[in-house]
Amino acid sequence: SKRAIQEKGLSPSEKKKKKEIVDRGLKMLKETLKGKGKG
């Protein structure tokens, strides 16, 4: 897939930065879901 090719093109530092951004986004998403659950 195109995305796989793009991933290969990233340097290790770029991959790490991308992963950190994704992780932060997931963390925020979980927090908001948790907040909604509390009502």
N, C-alpha and C positions, 0 to 999 in steps of 0.2 A: 504493500500500500504506500501511498505518497507519504503518509505520516511516518512510517518506518524509515524511509529514506531521510526525512528531515531529522529524525532522532539520531541517526548515524552521523549526520553532519554537525551535530552539536559537540563542542569540546566538553571535557569532564566538568569544568567549572560551570559552564552554561547548564549542563544537565543537573548539577547540584542545585544551582539557583532556581531552575524550573521546578525541581522536586520540592524545594523549600516553599515556593509560592503555592504549589498545589496542596502541600501539607497544611499550610496556613489557611487556605481556602476551605479545606475539609474541616479543620478545627473550628473555624468560624461558623460553618454550616451546622456542625453538631451542636455548638453552643446555642444558636438560634432555635434549633429544633427542640433542644432541652428547655429553653426559655418558654417556647410555645406550649410545651407539654405541661409546664407548671400552671398555665392558665393566666 
